[in-house]
Amino acid sequence: MEGTLPLFPLNTVLVPGAPLPLHVFEPRYRDLVGDLMQLPADERRFGVVAIRRGREVGVDSVEALYDVGCVTLMTEVEQLDDGRYDLATVGVARFRLEEIEPGASYLRARVEMLPEEPGDASDLTTEVARGYLGYLQALAAAGREVPVEPDLPGDPLLLSYLVAATVVLDNADRQRLLAATDAAARLAEEKTLLARENALLRAIPSVPGNAMMQVPWSEN
């Protein structure tokens, strides 16, 4: 399915289910928020796409974007006295960039919505859940605050996005997870990444290689 989305390029990779607070101050993105506020609450959607090369701030500062991003729903908005906005948003679905469309003060693009398939997850769900719990335990042993005995989803798609959202990775790693063809491919990649992170934590327990994202994750 194709459609058109306003874009908000960022130096972060958002995945479905992950919340993303935003502070909006640039005029072009104030325009975007103002346009969204004219829509019904369930239609206030835009695309977050990670910047491959360039900067977030400034007109023409983005030189290249990754080709897979995340449709994002604006759930709360607070307009400040000087015209800035504080937003609460959450990722809801994946898309692939097809073509940037000119005309607005902010970027718009024609996008293709990507399907969500489980693939052949077989034993991967159990293995990734085990590796993820080991990761949490290693972080806790290193003095990090982590959830106590989290209730992990048994659904491979939900688990794949939970891990992608809450294990802190660099943008290239997280982008690969976002763009994975299905949950099984994502889980296979996460199994390798968790093994790497757990080995690093065991080798340097006093300086964790990565810490948990300090944001929740939602199955909705």
N, C-alpha and C positions, 0 to 999 in steps of 0.2 A: 504494500500500500504506500502511495506517495502523498506528500503534502508539503506545505510551506511552514517553516518555523522561524521566528525571530531567534537570533543567536546571541549567547553571552559567552565569549571565549574567556577561559580562565587558565591559570597555571596549575590546574588540578584536574584529576580524572574522577568524574562522578559515576556511580553505578546505580542501577535500580534498587530502591529500598533505602538508600542512604540519604539522610537529611543534609542540607547545605544552607547554613545561614549566610546571608549576603548583606554587605553595606554598600549601598549604591550612591555614588556621588558625581560621576561623570554625567554631563548633560545628555549624551546620547542614550545612556542607560536609564536616566530619569525619564526620557521619552518612552523607552520600552516599558517601564513600569506603569507610566501613565496610560499607555495604550492597553496594557493588560488589565488595568483596573476598570476599563470600560466593558470588559467581558464578564459573563457569568463566572462564578467562583470556580466551577469545575472545568472551565476552558482557559484558565490563566496559565498557559503553558508556553515554555520557551525551551530552546536547546542549549545545554551546557556542553561545550566541546573543548578539549584540552589544546593548548597552544603547543605546537611542535617546535616553532622557532619564532621568537619575538617577545613582546611584553604585553601585559594586561592593559596598562594605562596609556592613553594617548591615541589620537586619531592616526591611523595607518601604522600602529605599532605592532600589529600582528602580521608576521611574514608568512607563516604556514600553520595550518591546522591539521590535527589528526582527522582521519576520515570517518571515525565512528564516535558518536557522542551519545548523550543521555537526555531524553525529554524530561523536563523538570516542571513540577507543578508548584506555583506560588500559593502557599497555604495561609500565610499571614503577612500583612504589610503595615508598617508604621511610618507615616510621613513626618519627618522632623521639621522644625520651624524654618530652617534654611533651605528646604526643598530636597534634602537628601532622604533616602529611604533605608529602613532596616527591614529585611525580608526573612521569612522562614520558608524554605522550599524543600522539596523531596524529589529524588529521582524516581521515575515511573516506567520508562521504557527506553529501548535503544533505537538509534537511527544511524543511517549512513548518509553522509553528505553527498549530494548529487551535483548541485550547482549553486553558487552564491548569486543572489539576486540583488541588483542595485536599486536605489530609489529612496530608502529610508535613512534616517540619521544613524541607525544602528544596522548591523548586518542581518540579513534575512537569507534563507537558503531553501532550495527545494531538497527534500530529504526522502529517503526510502526507509520505512519502518522495518526493523529486523525481527524475524520470528524468534520465539523462545522455545527451544526444543530441549528435552532432557538428554537425548542421545543414549548411548549404551553405558550408563553409569556403573552397572554391575557392582563390584566391590569398592569402587572409588569413593562412594559416599562414606562408608565406614572408615576407610583409610584416611581420608581427609579430616573427618571428624576427630579421629584419634590424634592426628598430627596437630590439629588446631588446639585441642585440649592440652597437648604437650607444650605447645607454644605459650598458652596462657599460664600453665604451671611454671614454665621457665621464667616468664616475665614476673610472676608473683614472687618467685624465689630471688629475683634480682631487685625486689623492692618496688615494682610497679603495681599500681592499683588496677586490678582486672576483675571481671565478673566472677562471682563464686558459683561454681558448678552450673554454668549456663545451660539452658534447655535448648539444645541444638535442633534445628529442623531436620526431619528425616527426608524431606523432599530434596532431590539433588540440585534443582535449580535454585531453591531458596538458600541451601547451604553454600552453593558456589558464590552467590552474591553476598552472603554474610561474611564469608572469608575475604572476598575481594574488597569489601567495604571497610573491614575493621583491622586487618593486618596492614601496618604501615609499610608501603612499598614505594619505590620511586615511580615516576610517571610512566616510564617505559614498561615496567612490569605490570602495573595496574591497567594500562591501556591494552596490553595483550590479553588480559583477563576479560576486559570489557568486550573486546572484539572477537572473543572465542566463538566458534561456530555453534556450539551448544554447551549444555551444562557439563556433559562428560568431558569435553575438551578443556573446559575451564577447570574442572576438578583435577584433571591430570596435571595441568600446569601448576595448580595450587599445591598438589602433593609434592612436586619438586621444590617449589618455593618454600614451603613449610619445612621440608627437610634441610634446606639451606639455612633458614633462619634459626631453626632449633640447633643446628651444629654450631652456628655462630654464637648463640647464647650460651651453649655449653663451654665453648672455648674462651669466651670473655664474659663471664657471668656478672661482673661488676659494671660492665658497660654494654647494656643491651644494644644489639644491632638496630632494632626497631622497637617502637613502643606502640601500644594500641592507639588508634584514633580516639580522641576524646569526644566522640559523638555517638549517639545511639544508631541503631539500624532497625528498619521496620519491614515486616513482611508485606505491608499494604502498599 
